[in-house]
Amino acid sequence: MAQVGDQLTQPEEGWKRVEDTDTSIKYIGTWHSASNSTLYSGGTMKYTDESDSSVYFMFSGNKIRLIAYSNSRGNDSVIVKIDGVEYTFSMKVGSVSPALVFEALNLTGSEHVFELIAPSSTDTNNQVRIDAVDIDINAYIYQPPAQVGDQLTAPEEGWKRYDDTHPAIRYEGDWIRWDLTGVYNNIFHYTSDEVGEVHFSFYGDKIRYIGRIWSSHYSDGLEAYIDGVLVSSFSQLGEANTEQVLNFEKTGLDLGKHNVVVKRASTSDTANFMIDAIDIGDNGRLLHPDEVTDVRDLDIGKRIRCHYTAKPDEVGYFYGLGKEHYVDGINDFIPPESTNEPDGDFYFIMVDDEFDGRRKLIADRPIQNEISWDTLNSAGIASGSGIESNVLFFELPVIYSNDSDTISVRASSENDSNLYMAWRALNPQTDTAYGWGSDSSLEMPQWLEIDLKSSKKFNSYSFTTRDANVESQPLSWNIEASNDQLNWDILDSRTSGIVPNYTRRSFFFDNNKEYRYYRINILECSRSFVVIRDLSFSESEKYSSSTIRLITGGVNSSDTDNEWDEHIVNSDLNGTITPGDDDVWNWSGKGAGNRQAWTTTTVSGSPSNRIARGASTNISLSQSIATNNLSINRVFRPVLLIDIPSLYKSLILYNNHYYKYDNISQVWIDLGVVPTEISAKETLFLEEGMDDLTGIDSNVLKQLEDDVLYLHTYKPK
């Protein structure tokens, strides 16, 4: 067995060699390469003649050897740390290469941290070197997690990255966006404003701030606060100019929502301060400081995310209200200048709480360009009343085959034509005359099944009848769910008459269990085969109604009694923004031209024209545009009117007993005598109370055989 000081040209039995060039070995400080196929293992070695340089990696197994060139110019007080335990040894042992200069055997544990450190005595005559590392034959070395000060050009495993251009980041003070090769996504933001701050929120349990280290003009007095607590004081001033540097990190947070502020320690500091990107755990998501994920939390100035996808000059589909559709942290959102074929997120910002209790929200950006007013009008969106958005909202992703990375579908049968394959039920861009169609030669029941590839809890669903052959509609059906595709629970049962073609209907049911597989089982159909399209299940809270329409714009430039002037030009949204802020409303087109938003407003004396609002330099600009114009500057900015879900639970009081109605069995369930204790009554309402009374009509109430019934409601605390 080799001893320290021996020449060791090859690893001994039970060992394997890792060369100095392995990418898992991290070199910190100044290291040089030397080549000699005779002297060095693998033909190369690394050396340093500067103190405080170091080598860092992790390895598995219970033993390690360091191989290096040992001679009179080697350092005789080299430091090695393994799991924090320090060892000192010499590289000034004869003239041997490659030599075994250090070893540690019988280590405790299966994974270890290795550090090789150049001491203060290091210089050209006292070098520290590394030629190779030998470890157990079944072990491996790997790169350690990044540390503050490291360059980190991509998120590590378990993390995901958001660029500094992401709309969830709010910049306070005067900031400059700068294009530069070498920074992440070739763009960064910086400020010399002494009150400049970065604000954002995130859901997760860890965070990293990616910036730079620069030799001059950058601040050495920056602070990061999470939930109001100072978690890091850091500097962007250093000796070497380095981009994409991990400036600070915080791990071990409680999994949940956290608010982050990064700013200067002193308001007298006017040195530059920059941000390049944000990394968070891949189990989380970045959130705007004013962002909510549940419509019930909306208030004036708050915003909620939504996804929109469309084909050129066609009204598309909205889905995933409150959800994130992460792509890469760069292209998640529809660009502020919009596009003619959008497929991305945007924000709905709440601007008003209307007299009838409806919340009014306006898109923070144009979500589609090169679309005519005539196209929007044909879809029902351009009118003042708009269109019920349950025609447009989808919770499941759009797919283009029966199997995808996110979900898959299958059916009991499919019509011979490609136009009736199962996946077409989940693709709203399918021709409206088609969808999933069952085999016309087979009798009912026929079913369509969705595999979510993970368990989720759904409590509502919707689908659309085809725009042809009213006879192919379902007349009765069950919604069923399973976790093994063998045992199916019935969650909802419905019976229906014929409805007009291309009618979208939504249904709600009680469900507190997560399932992987959901299916609609058609029991009876009005024809020999059934067609279902735009099928979607939802895990979101139900709301009674919502509407999508265009914004109002005023009949001329002096008419300011309209939504564009009231909310976008003049409102500070209860003090949450500066009125007309282009970083909030994206009305300018961000240098891409005069992006003017269609409105509902007709031009006096010109019935074939409509008012369009906004321009590259004039937020108040009002122009009369022909309704068939679909140039790149004609854009769609939707308004959403939404009723917030009921916060109340309800039961029917009859003969001193509480009852609830079961939509599946279509019978009343007797819950027993009304409890006398308040706590027991609250528990009964929480566990058994109905939150959807839409299916209870006079015929249902007559089942209780009493003319005097009482509706009791309870609002959970």
N, C-alpha and C positions, 0 to 999 in steps of 0.2 A: 504494500500500500504506500502511495506517495506521501511524503512529508512536506511540510512548509519549507520552502527553499529549493525543492527539487524542480527539475525541468519536467513539464507535463505537456507534451505535444498533442496528446489525444486524451479524451476523458477515459477514466478507468471503468471497469465493469461495474454496472449498477448506476452509472452516471451518464448524463448527456450534456453537450456543450451548446451554449448560446453565445454567438459572436457579438462583439461590441457594436456592430451595425444594426442589430435587431431594433425594430421600431418600438418595441415595448420598453426599451431603456430610455429614460428621460435624462437629458443633459442640461444642467442649470449653470449659468455663468459662461465662461470662455473656455472652450475645449477645441483642441486641434487634432487633425487626423494625420497619421503616419502610415506609410505603406512599405512592406518588406515581406515578400513571400517566404523568406527563410526564417526571419526572426519572430514574426507574429503569427499567432493562430488565425487562420482565415485570411492572412495577408495584410491585415490592418490592425491598428490600435488607436485609442484616443488618449490624449494627455493634456494636462493643464499646468501652467506655471503661475496661476493666479489664485490667491487664497479666496475662500468662500465659494469657489466653484464646487459643484456636487453632482452626483449621479443618484437617480431615484427610480426604483421599480418595485414591483411586488412579485412574489413567487410562492408556489405551493411546495409541499413536501416538508422534510425535516432536516435537510442538510444543504449546504452551499459552499462553493469554492470560488475564490477570485483569482483569475489568471492575469498576469501582467509582466512587463519587461522590468527586471530587477537589475540595477547596476549602481555605480557610485553617484549618479545624478538623481537617484530616486529619493523620495522623502522618507525619513525614518520615523515619522510620527503621524502616519495616515490614520484617519478616523473612519470606522465603520459603525453604523447603528443598525441593529436588527430588532424590529418591534420596540424601538426606543432604548434598547440596551446598547451601551457604547463599548467598542473594542478599539484598541490602538495597536498598530503593527508597523513594520518597516518594509519599504521597497528598496532599501540599500543593502541588499544581501547578495554579494558576489556579482557576477555578470551572467545572468541566466535568462533565457527567453525561449519559449514562453514558460514562465515560472509560476508555481503555486505559491502565492504570497499570503493568502489568508484562507482559513476554512472555519466553518461552524457546523458541528454535528449534533445529532440528537436534540434538535429544537422541539419545543413543545408547541402543539397546535399544527393545523394543516395549511394555513396561509400566513404570509409574513411580509413585512415592509422592510426593504433594504435601502440604506443610504450610504454612499461613499462620499466623504467630505474632505476637501483640501484644507489643511490647517493654516494658521497664520504664517507659518514658516515657509509656505510654498513659494518658490521662485524658479528661475531657469536652472538652478543647480539643485533644486529639491522638488522635483516634479511628482505629480500624482498621476497614475496611469491605470487604464483598464483595457485589457486585451480580449477577455472573454469571461464567461461565468459558467461554471459547471453546477448542475443541480441533479436531483434524483431522476432516474431514467423515465419514471412515470409522471414527473412533475412538469410544470410549465411556468413561464414568467409572463406577466401582463402589466399593462400600463396602469399606474395608479390613478385615482380620480384627480382631476385638475385641482390645483390650489390657487388661492388668490395670488395674482401676479403672473400666472401662466397665460400664454396665448392660447385661445380656445376658438378655433375657426369653425367649429361645428358643435352642436350639442352632443354631450356624451350619452351613452345608453341610459335610459331611464329619465331623460330630459327631452324637452322640445323647445324650439326657439321661435321668438317673435321679433320681427324687424322693428327698428325705431320708427318706421313709417306706418306702423299698425294703428288703425283708428281708435283702439282701446287706450292708447297712450295720450294723455292730455299735457300739453306744454303751457306753462304759465310764465309770463314775461316775454321778452323778445328773443326768439330763437331763429336760427338760420339753418335751412336744409342745404346740405352740401354733397355733391356727387364726387366720389373719389374712389379710384381703383385700389383695392386692398382692404377696404373696410367691408363689413358684412353687407351683402346685397349692393355694394358699391355706393351706399348712401349713408350719411350720418347726420345727426342734429347737434349743433353746439350753440352756446350762448356766452356772452361776456356781461350780460345783464346781472347785476348783483342780486336781484330778486328772482332770477330765473329758477324755475322748479320743474321737476318731472313728477307727474301724478299718474298712478294706475292702480288697479286692484287685480287680484287673482284668486282663483280657487285652487288650493293645493296645500302642500306642506313644506315646500322648499323653493328657493329663488336664487338666481344668479344675475348679476348686472354686468353686461359686456360693454367695455369702453375702450380706452387707450392709455398708454403711458407715453409721455412726450417730454423732451428735454427742456422745453421752454414754453412760456405763455400759457401753461395749464395749471389749474388750481391744485394745491396740496392740502386743501381744507374742505373736503366734501363729507356730507353726512347722509345716511340712509335711515329712514324711520319706517317701521312696520307697525301698524295699528297704534301709532302715536308714540312708540317706544324707539329710542335710538338703538340700532342694532349694529351699525358699522360707521366708523370714521375712516375715510380712505383718501388717497391721493391719486391724481392723474399726472403728476409731475415725477419724472425719473430720468435716469442717465441715457437709456437707449430708447429710440423711437419705435414703438411696437403697437400695431393695430390688433383689434379683437382680443383685448386683454380682459381676463376675469378680474374686475375691480373689487367686487365684494360678493359674498354669498351668505345665505342664511338657510340652514336646514333644521329639521327637527321641530318644525311648527306643527300646531294642531291642524289636521286636515279640515279645511274650511275656507271661508272668504277672508282675505287680508287686504288692507289698504296700505299702499306704499307711497312715500314721498322721498325724493332725493333732491337735496339742495345744498347750498353753501353753509358752512359753519358761521361765517361772518358776512354781513351785508356790505361790508367795505371791500370784500374780495371781488375784483373785476377780471381776474384771470379766466381763461376759457374753461368751459365745463361741457362735456359731451356725453352722448349716449349712442351706442351702436346697435344694441339688441338686448333682449330679456330672455333668459332661460328659466323655465319652471318645470316641475315634475310632469311626466307624461300622463299622470292621472288627474291633471288639473286643466285650467283654461285661464287665459288672460281676460280681464274684465275692465271696461271703462269705469272710472270712479262713479259715474251716474247710471251705470247699467244695472238692470234687474233681469232676472230670469223667469219670473212669474208675473203674469198680468195683474195679479192682485196687489203687487207691490208698486205699481205705476203711480206716479204723481207728476205734476207739471215739472218739466226739466229732466225727468228720468227717461231712460231709453231702454229698448228691448231689441234683441237681435232677431233677424229674420233672414231666410234664404230665398233667393229668386232665380229662376232659370227660364229662359225663353229663346225662341228662334227669331231670326230677323223679321221685323215688322209683324210680329204676332205677340199677343198678350200671353205671357207665360204663367208660371205657377209659383205660389208662395208656400213655403213649408218650414217646419222647424222653428216656430216662434219661441224665442227664449233659448234656443240651443246654439251651440257652436258647430260650424262645419269647417274643421281645421284642415288646411291643405299643406302649408309649409310655413305659416306665420308671415308670409310675404303676399301671397295671392289669395288669401281667405276672403277678402272683400271685393265687391264690384268696385272698379276704379272710380275715383271722384268725377272724372270726365265721362264716365259710363262707357258702354259698349253696345253694339247692335245685337250681340248674342250672349247676354249675361248668364253667368252661373256662379253666383257667389253670395256672400252675406252683405247686409246693410243694417242700419239702425232705424227703427221707428222711434221718434222722439215725441213724448207727450207734451202737447201745447195747451190743452184746454180740458176742463171738466164741464161738459155741456149740461144745460138745465135739466135734461131728461136722464141724467146719470151716466150717459155714455162718455167714455174717454175719447178724445180726439188726438191722433198721432199723425205726424208727417214724416216721410222718409228724409233721412239726413243728407241724401244725395239723389241725383237722377239715376235711376236704376236701369234705364234702357234708352239708347239713342237710335236715330234713324227709324223712328216709328211715327206714323201719322195719327192725327186726331181721329180720322175716320176709322182706323183700326181699333183705337181705344173705344170709340163709340160703338162699334159693332160688338164689342165684348161687353157692353153695358157699363163701362167704367167712366165714360166721359160725361154722363148725365149727372145732374145735381144729386140725384138719389143714390147713384152708384149701383153696385151689385153686391149681393150677400157674399161675403168672403168664404163661407163654407163651400162655395163652388170652386174656390181657388186654393184653399189651404190644405197641405199634405204633410204628414208627419214622417212617412217612410221615404227612403231615397228612391229616386227615379232609376229604373234598371232597364237594360236592353237585351237581356237574355234570361233564361230560367234560373241561372246561377250567377252570382256576383260575389265580390269580396265581402259585402256587407249583409246581404240577405239572399235567400233563394226561394223559389216557388215551384210548386208542382200541382197538378190537378188530377181529378179522377178520370178525366178525359179531355181531349182537345179536338176542336173541329179540324178537319183535314187541312184547311187553309192556314198559311203562315200568319194571316191576319188575326187569328183567334188563339194564338198561343198564350199560355198562362201568364207570362211576364207582361203581356200587354194590359192586363188589369191594373198593373202598378206603374204604368208609364202614361202620364197625362198628356204627353205629346203625341200619342197615338191618334190617328184619324178618329174623329168623334163617332163614326159609324161602327167602330170596331172596339175590341177589348178581348178579355178571355171569353171564349165560347165553347160550351160543352159539345160533345159529339151528338149530332142530331139523331143518330140511330140508337142511342141508349136512353133509357128512362131515368127519371129522377128517383132517388136523390143523386146530385152531382156536387162535388166540392172543389174548392180552391184553397190550398194550404200555403202558409208563409212560414219559412224557417228563419228566425231572427238571428240564429247562430250564437245567441246569448239570451238569458232570461230577462224579460221585461214585464212590467205591469201595465196593461192597457185597460181603459174604462170607457172608450168610445170608438166608434168606427163610422165610416161614411163610404158611399159609393155612388156612381152616376149611372143612370140608364143610358143605353146607346142612343145615338141620334138617328135611328132608323128602326123600323119594324117593332112597334110598341108591343107586339105579341111575345117578344123574347125576354120579357121582364120576369124577375122572381116574384112569386106571390106569397110564399112562406119560406122561412129559413131559420137556421140556428147559427149562432156564433159559438164556436167550440175551441177549447184550448187544451194543450197537453205538454208534458215534459218528456214523453217517451214515444209518442206517435202511436201508442197502443190504447192508453186510457185517456178518454176525452171528457172534459167537464163542459157542460153547457152553461155558457155565461149569459146568453140572451136568446130569446125566441121572438120572432115577429111574423105577423100576417099582414098583407097589404093588398090593396086593389091596384089597378092599372094607374100609372101616373104619366104625365106628358113625357115625350121623348127628351133626352138630355136633361133630366132632372137629377140634381144632386141632393142626397138626403143624409142626415147625420143622426146617429142614435147613441144613447148613453146607457150605461149599465153599471151596477155595483161590482167591483172586483178588488180584492185586497191581496191577490196572489200573483207572483211572477210566473210566467210560462215562456218556454222557448218557441212553441209551435202554436199558431192561431190559424183557424180556417173558417170560411163561410160555407155552410152546408145547405145547399138549395134543396128544399123538400118538395116544392111545387112550383111549376112554371107555367106561363100562359101559352107556351108553344112547345115544340118538340126539343128545343134546345134553349139554353139561357145564355145571355151575354152580360157580363159585369165589367165595368171600366172604372178607373180612378179610385180603386179600392185603397183605403188607408185606415190604419189603426192609430190611436193616439194614447199617449200616456199623460197628456197635459190635462189640466183642470178644464172642465167644460164651462162654456159661457153661452148665454142665451142667443146672442146674435152679434154679428160684426159685418161691417161694410167696407168695401174698397171703392174709392172714387178719386177723381182729380181735385186739385186745389182750386179755389176760386181766385180770380185775378183782377177784378175791377174793369169797368167798361172802357176806361181811358186812364191816362197818366195822372189825372187829378182825382180820380176816384180811389180813395184809400180804404174804403169800407169793404175789405175783402181779406181772405185768409193769408195771401202772400204778404201784403203789407202789415197786417196785424201781427202775424206770428214770425215770419222770416225777417222782415225789414226792421220792425220796431220792438219786438218783445225781448225782454231779458229773461223770460221763463222763470219768473219769481226770483230773480237775482242770481240765477245759476250760470248765465252766459252774458256776453256783450251783445247787444242787439245787432243783427246782421253779420255776425262773425262767420267769415267764409270757411274757417277751419271746422265750424260746427255744421253749416248748411251746404257747403260745397256748391255754391251757386255760380261761381265764376268759370267753371270748366277747368280750373287749375292750369291755365296756359294753353289749353287745347282748342280754344275758340269760344264763340258765343253760344253756350248751351242754354237754350231757353225752354222752360217747362210749359207744357200744354196746361191750360186751365179749362174750367167748364164754361167760362164767360164768352158769350156771343158778342161780336162787334156790331155796334149799332149801324144799321144800314148795309151791313155786309154779312148776310146769313151764311155764306160759304167760308167765312173766316172765323177764327177764334183768337183770343188773347193768349200770348205766350209771355212769360215773365223771366227776368234775369238776363245778364250778359257778362262778358268777361271782366268789365270794369264798372258796371252799373247794376247794382242789385235791384234798383227800382225801375229799370227799363221795362216798358210795356209796349208790345208790338202786335199788330194785326197780321196773322199768318193764315194762309189758305189751309183748310182742313186736310187736304190731300198731300200736303208737303211732308216729305219724310227725309229731309236732309240730315246730315250728321248732327246738326244743331237742334233738331227737334227731339225733346226728351220727355220721358215719362217719370213723374215724381208722384207716387201715390199718397193718398190720405187714407188712414185706417180709423174707422169708428168702431169701438168695441165695448160691449157690456161686460163688466167684471163678473166672474163667477159668484154665485151666492155663497155667503159665508154661513148660512143658516142650515140647521137640521130640523126636519119636520116629522111629526107623527099625528095620526088622527085619534081624537078622543071619542069613544063610543061606549056607553054603559060603564063608565069609570074604568075602562080598559084602554090601553094604547094599542094601536094597530099600524102596521106598515104594509104597503102593497109590494108584492113580488112580481116583477115584470116577466120573469121566466115562466113561473107556474100560473101567472095571472090570477092569483088569489090573494086575499087579505090574510096576514099572519097576526094572530093574537099574541101580544107581548106580555099580557097579564095585567093585573091591577096596577093602577098608577101608584108609583112609589111615594111614600110620605116624606122620606128624607131627601133633602135637596141634592146631596152628593150622589145618591142612588139614581135620582132622576137625571142628573147630568150625565152619568155613566151610560144610562139607557139611551139617551139621545145621541151621544157620541158613537156608541157601538151599533145602534139599530136605526138611527134617524135617517130619513130620506132626504137627499139633496137634489133630487130631480123629480118634480111633480108633473112634468109635461104629459106623461102617459095616463094621468088620472083624470078621466072625464066623468060626466054625470052617470053614465052607465056603470062605470067602475064603482062609484060611490053608492049606487043603489044596491050593490051586493051586500052592504052592511044593514039593509032593511030598516033604516031609521031616517026620519026627516030631519032630525036634529043631530048634526055632527059638528065637531069643533076641530079646527086646525091649530095645533100647538107648535110653535117654533122656538128654537134655541140657538143662540150664537155662541159657539165655543170660544173660550177665552184664549 
